[in-house]
Each structure stands twice: as C-alpha cells, then as structure tokens.
Amino acid sequence: MNETATSAWMLGPVREPLDREVSRRIDVLRIILIGLIVLAHGARGITVRVNGTGPVAGWMLEVLNGHVDFVAVPLFFAISGFLFLRKFEPSAAAYGDMLRKKAASLLVPYCIFNVGLAAWFYFVGSIEMVGSWGFLIEEGLVTKTLGLGTTPINYPLWFLRDLFVVFALSPGLLLFYKEAPGVGLVALFCLWAGINPNPYSYFCDFFMFYLGGYLARSRFPLAGVSWWQNWGTVAFVCLTAVLAPYRQLGLTDEHVRLFLFKCNLILGLACFWRFSALTAVRESRLLHWLARHSFFIYLAHEPTVSILQTRLLTVWKPVGDAQQVAFYWLSGLTVIFFLGSLGEALSRLLPRLYAVATGARLPRRPVPATSRG
C-alpha cells in the first residue's frame, strides 16, 4: 500500500497474511462455539420437557447457558469483523462483489434451511419445541421464512440474517477507522451498553464486528498467550461467579446486572481466546475435522436436536441431577458428531449440492484431458 493511501487512514487495511497460529485458533473456536450453541438449544430437553430440574443440573445450566454460552454469538461477530474488515477497502465494485459473495454464503443457506424446515412441517408434521405448518400460516409464511421482524422458521438462523445486515452496513464502520477509530469503539460500546437492555441486539452485533476489525487493523497481538488473555480469563470467571447467583446474593439492581453482563461478554472473548491457545485444543485433529463442517452443524442442528430428544424421552425420562446432566451432554454431543459425520459424507458424495447448501465455494470440475493431434 502506498504512503499516500496509508496516510489517509488512521487504521488502514492489513495486507500481510494471517498468522498461522491465529488462523488455527479461529478454526477450532468456530466448532467450539457452535458446539456450545447446540448444547444451549438442547437445554430445553431438561428445563421444559422434564418436570423438576435438579439443583446441580440447574446450576450447570445457569452458568453455561446463562453466561458462558452467551459469549458465542458476540465472538462470532468479532471473528467475522476481524477477518473481513482487516482488508476490505470501500469502493462501488468491492462493495457489490462483497454483497454478492455474502448473499451466496449467508442468505442462500438461510433460505434453503428455512424452506426445508417449512417443507418438513407440511409433508411430515410438526416438531415439538420447533413449530408446525399451522403456526407458520398463522404467523405468515413469507414473514417467518425471511424472518421479518421475528425469528425465522429455523429460529437459530436469525444470526445469518443479522450478520448479512452488518456486512451490508459495514462501510459506515470504515469511516471511523479512517477518522477516529477509538471514538467509534467507545461510541458503539455506549450505544450497546446504554440504550438497548437486550444483550443480543444490532448494537451488540455492530460493536463486536467493529471490535474485531479494530483488533485486526491496529495489529493487536493475538498470537501466543499475553497478559490480557490471562487477566481477562480470571476476570470473566470471577464476574460470572457473581452474576450467576446475582439475586441469591441479595443484589437487585437490574440495570447494573445488565451492564456487568455485557462487560462480561467482552471478557469472555479473552477467556475463549486464551482457551484456544492450549496445545491440546489448538492442534486437536478431532476439532479441526469437525471445524470443516461447523457451518453445516450450525445450519442443521435444529430440528435435529429436538427430534432426537423427543425420541429419547419416549424411552428415557432423566430424573435427578446425574441423569439430567448426562442427558444434556449426551444428546448435544450426539447431534454434533452425527451432523459432522453427515457433513463429511455429503461433502464427498454430493460436493456441489453441499457447497451451495452451506454457502461454500463450488468445487472445481475436473478438466477433461484432450488429445493433441
């Protein structure tokens, strides 16, 4: 990049290749975070479908589903911003090309798996805890398919809808990198922390996406293990230990709790990044294999987990802490490994169809050999 272009940006694009260690840590984090999402959505198997959640199981769900799992979506937005904003430069051609690619990688799978679930409701029947054809007609088929002002038919896929919106509006974030990157970071945090009480909102999405790009463009040291990873992990564990039993500790101010909760999500980014530095995690062959199909696992985990749990509950009613904890982990891990294996099979047997359904690049067709005359 020439000096004139560099001087025009306070935080200019980063041209050098992504550090290999950082790339491997991002890969394993993808499947870890998606695994947590699968487990979180499967928690209804013991909180709703089974009467009387045990105290240990309840405590586990409060910590995991109520706090640890909540870091998954913000971290995904931060990773997306880190990978995209580190290089993207605004121009009409680049913006149009970006929208085309993101529509293929996000909106096409979004529509395929929403329409597929609607077809299941129509031809097969309703799925407990997920929906039915009558419900879709009542809510509006187009409204639910596109997720207009509501959750889509396949409710976890709201993330893809929101992520596409963030990508579409991302050039506005680049104005801050050009003129006042620190101001942009503080402003977006204040909007998220002070206006909308919901931890998950577009305010959160844009802040985390911007934060990821900020870390990339400022060349923040992410390789190895730094002091901020260790202290962030300690702070996340300590603050979670306060927030989980917040009301039991006699603390009642909900505004303070929500503010601390959002701050804890930021600390959670450091905690998960520190966890990804562990050699057993970063170099795990199993995690890297699952990571290849992590997006498919995310796209298909509902209604898979709900169907599996419905079948399991006909033969096994988990009563007591031990059985409920086992039900939570076994049903979730079964779905993860089943869909990982299914993704592997589909990617080999139907590579082009699998690529379209998961928004991946289409595999190249083999070029036939030609004989020379």
Order of alpha helices (4+ residues) and beta strands (2+ residues): alpha-alpha-alpha-alpha-alpha-alpha-alpha-alpha-alpha-alpha-alpha-alpha-alpha-alpha-alpha-alpha-alpha-alpha-alpha
